[in-house]
Amino acid sequence: MVISTAAPSHLAPVSILDVWQGFSGFPMETLTKAWVVARGGGRQRSVEEMEVHRAQTGASGNCFDLAFWLQSRLLAAGVGARIVSDDITRKDAHVAVVAEVKQGRFLCDLGDMWTQPVFIDRALPEPCGGFFPAACISHNLTHELLRVDYHRPGGKVSHQTYDLRPLNAGEIRDAAEQNQRYLAQALVEVRGCGGDSHWEYDGQASRWSTPTGLVLEPSLPDRTSWSRRIGERSGMVPGYVEACLTAFERFR
């Protein structure tokens, strides 16, 4: 599959990109959920806690963590921002941020490792690259339901639907707390250099998604070896990663 250039009419303005680019190199990871559970129960950390924790360990958090963090920085920069979800009632709900400026609304999804935000008030009917690593996207908005199609190498297409209707703060907070206690899988995702690839660790397996297809990495014999590989790919401290993996096995 050929990755085409991002559609100029759908690119975010500098006011959003300046904040977005501050998260370059942040992994999306669920390991920290187990670390938090091991220290007194699953809960949603504050942005201040996440900033301190990242400085100490190189970790960042899951989609809820990243959404709260991104929203906080956008608001501090004077950009309107609110959290949206695919289905806020599910314990494995996914969340992202919609940034609002005079040009319109832009979907900002760090939790799925998007390369950059995309304008959503006008449909993007033809597959376009530059927004999601190793895939083209198209999207359409109908009655505040945003459907995004991900066009991957080999003709595979997957879908994501975001409900853009406003959520109240209590609803989001309750969903975040529930999600932080949901230890379904140890997952780490990182964008590759240049944004055209994506690395993922998913329960004793790791792979690269590239514009030409999947590249599976050799398996490793033990938790320490996996922790080193995850640390190399994500920037997290290997000792911290190993402690999280141990906690995941204990509390699942």
C-alpha positions in Angstrom: 0.0 0.0 0.0 1.3 3.5 -0.9 0.9 6.0 2.0 -0.3 9.2 0.5 0.3 12.7 1.8 -1.9 14.1 4.6 -4.8 16.1 3.2 -3.8 19.8 3.6 -7.4 20.8 4.4 -7.5 18.4 7.3 -4.3 19.4 9.0 -4.4 20.9 12.4 -3.3 24.5 13.1 -0.1 25.5 15.0 -2.1 26.2 18.2 -3.0 22.4 18.4 0.2 21.0 16.9 2.5 22.9 19.3 0.8 21.0 22.2 0.4 17.7 20.3 4.1 17.6 19.5 5.0 17.8 23.2 3.8 14.2 23.4 6.2 12.9 20.8 7.9 9.8 22.1 5.3 9.1 24.8 4.3 5.4 24.7 0.7 4.3 25.2 1.0 1.6 27.8 -1.3 -0.3 30.2 1.6 -1.5 32.4 1.3 1.4 34.7 -2.3 0.3 35.6 -0.8 -2.8 37.3 1.8 -0.7 39.1 -1.0 1.6 40.5 -3.1 -1.4 41.5 -0.1 -2.9 43.4 0.1 0.3 45.4 -3.3 0.5 46.8 -5.9 -0.1 44.1 -6.7 1.1 40.6 -7.4 4.8 40.3 -7.0 7.6 37.8 -3.8 9.5 38.5 -3.8 13.3 38.3 -1.9 15.0 35.5 0.7 16.2 38.1 1.3 12.6 39.2 1.7 11.4 35.7 4.3 14.1 34.9 6.3 13.2 38.0 6.0 9.5 37.2 7.1 9.9 33.6 10.2 11.9 34.7 11.1 9.0 37.0 10.3 6.0 34.8 9.7 7.1 31.2 6.1 5.7 31.5 3.1 7.6 30.4 -0.2 5.6 30.7 -3.2 4.3 28.8 -5.7 6.2 26.7 -7.5 7.7 29.6 -4.2 9.0 31.1 -3.1 10.4 27.8 -6.5 12.0 27.1 -6.6 13.8 30.5 -3.0 14.9 30.0 -3.5 16.2 26.5 -6.7 17.9 27.4 -5.0 19.7 30.3 -2.2 21.0 28.1 -4.6 22.1 25.3 -6.7 24.0 27.8 -3.6 25.6 29.3 -2.7 26.8 25.8 -6.1 28.4 25.3 -7.4 25.6 23.0 -10.9 24.2 23.7 -10.7 20.5 24.4 -13.0 17.8 25.6 -12.8 14.0 26.0 -14.8 11.7 23.7 -15.2 7.9 23.6 -16.2 5.0 21.5 -18.5 3.7 24.3 -17.9 5.2 27.7 -20.0 2.6 29.4 -17.7 -0.3 28.6 -14.9 -1.2 31.1 -12.5 -1.3 28.1 -13.7 2.0 26.7 -11.4 3.9 24.4 -11.1 7.7 24.8 -9.6 10.5 22.8 -9.7 14.3 22.7 -11.5 16.7 20.4 -9.8 20.1 20.2 -11.9 23.0 19.1 -10.6 26.1 17.4 -12.1 28.7 15.1 -11.4 26.5 12.1 -13.5 23.7 13.6 -12.9 20.4 15.5 -9.9 18.1 15.3 -9.7 14.6 16.6 -6.6 14.1 18.8 -6.0 10.5 19.7 -2.7 9.7 21.5 -4.2 6.5 22.9 -4.1 4.9 19.4 -0.8 6.5 18.6 -2.1 8.8 15.8 0.7 10.7 14.0 -1.2 14.0 14.1 -4.8 15.3 14.7 -7.3 15.4 11.9 -10.1 17.8 11.0 -13.4 16.1 11.4 -16.1 18.6 10.5 -15.6 17.8 6.8 -15.5 14.2 5.6 -12.3 12.6 4.4 -13.8 10.2 1.9 -10.7 8.8 0.2 -7.9 7.0 2.1 -5.2 9.4 3.1 -1.9 8.9 4.8 0.0 10.9 7.4 -2.4 10.7 10.2 -2.1 7.1 11.5 1.2 5.1 11.5 1.5 2.5 8.8 -2.1 3.0 7.5 -4.3 5.4 5.6 -7.5 6.7 7.1 -10.8 7.9 5.8 -13.7 9.3 8.0 -17.2 10.5 8.0 -19.3 12.3 10.6 -23.1 11.5 10.9 -25.2 12.7 13.8 -22.1 13.3 15.9 -20.9 9.7 15.4 -17.4 9.8 13.7 -16.5 6.7 11.9 -12.9 6.2 11.0 -11.7 3.6 8.6 -8.1 2.4 8.8 -6.8 1.1 5.5 -3.8 -1.2 6.0 -1.4 -3.1 3.7 -2.9 -6.0 1.9 -6.3 -4.5 1.7 -7.3 -5.0 5.4 -9.7 -2.4 6.7 -10.7 -1.9 10.3 -13.1 0.6 11.9 -13.4 2.9 14.9 -16.4 4.9 15.9 -16.2 7.9 18.3 -19.3 9.4 19.9 -18.8 13.1 19.8 -21.7 14.0 22.0 -20.7 15.8 25.2 -19.9 13.7 28.3 -20.1 15.1 31.8 -17.1 15.1 34.0 -18.5 12.6 36.5 -19.2 10.1 33.7 -15.7 10.4 32.4 -14.1 10.1 35.8 -16.1 7.0 36.7 -15.2 5.4 33.4 -11.5 6.2 33.9 -11.5 4.6 37.4 -13.2 1.5 36.1 -10.7 1.3 33.2 -7.7 1.6 35.4 -8.8 -1.4 37.4 -9.4 -3.5 34.2 -6.2 -5.5 33.7 -7.1 -7.3 30.5 -3.7 -7.2 28.8 -0.2 -5.9 29.2 0.1 -3.6 26.2 2.8 -1.1 25.0 2.5 0.9 21.8 5.1 3.3 20.3 5.3 5.3 17.1 8.4 4.6 15.1 10.8 7.3 13.9 9.2 9.4 11.2 5.7 8.2 12.2 5.2 5.7 9.4 5.6 2.7 11.6 4.2 1.4 14.9 5.7 -1.0 17.4 3.5 -3.0 19.8 4.0 -5.4 22.7 1.0 -7.5 23.4 1.4 -10.3 26.0 4.6 -12.1 25.2 4.7 -11.0 21.5 6.0 -7.9 19.8 5.7 -6.7 16.2 6.2 -3.7 13.9 3.4 -2.5 11.7 4.9 -0.9 8.6 3.6 0.5 5.3 4.5 -2.8 3.7 3.0 -5.1 6.4 3.6 -6.7 9.8 7.2 -7.6 10.9 7.1 -10.1 13.8 10.0 -10.0 16.3 11.7 -13.1 17.7 10.2 -14.3 21.0 12.2 -13.9 24.2 12.7 -16.4 27.0 11.9 -14.5 30.1 10.4 -11.4 31.7 13.8 -9.7 32.1 14.5 -10.0 28.4 11.1 -8.6 27.5 11.6 -5.7 29.9 14.8 -4.8 28.2 13.2 -4.9 24.7 10.2 -2.9 25.9 12.5 -0.4 27.5 14.6 0.0 24.3 11.5 0.5 22.2 9.5 2.8 24.5 12.0 4.7 26.6 10.7 3.2 29.8 13.2 2.1 32.5 13.6 -1.7 32.2 13.4 -2.3 35.9 10.1 -0.4 36.1 8.8 -2.4 33.2 9.7 -5.7 34.9 8.0 -4.6 38.1 4.9 -3.8 36.1 4.9 -7.1 34.2 5.2 -8.9 37.5 2.3 -7.0 39.0 0.2 -7.7 35.9 0.6 -11.5 36.4 -0.2 -11.1 40.1 -3.4 -9.1 39.8 -5.0 -10.3 36.6 
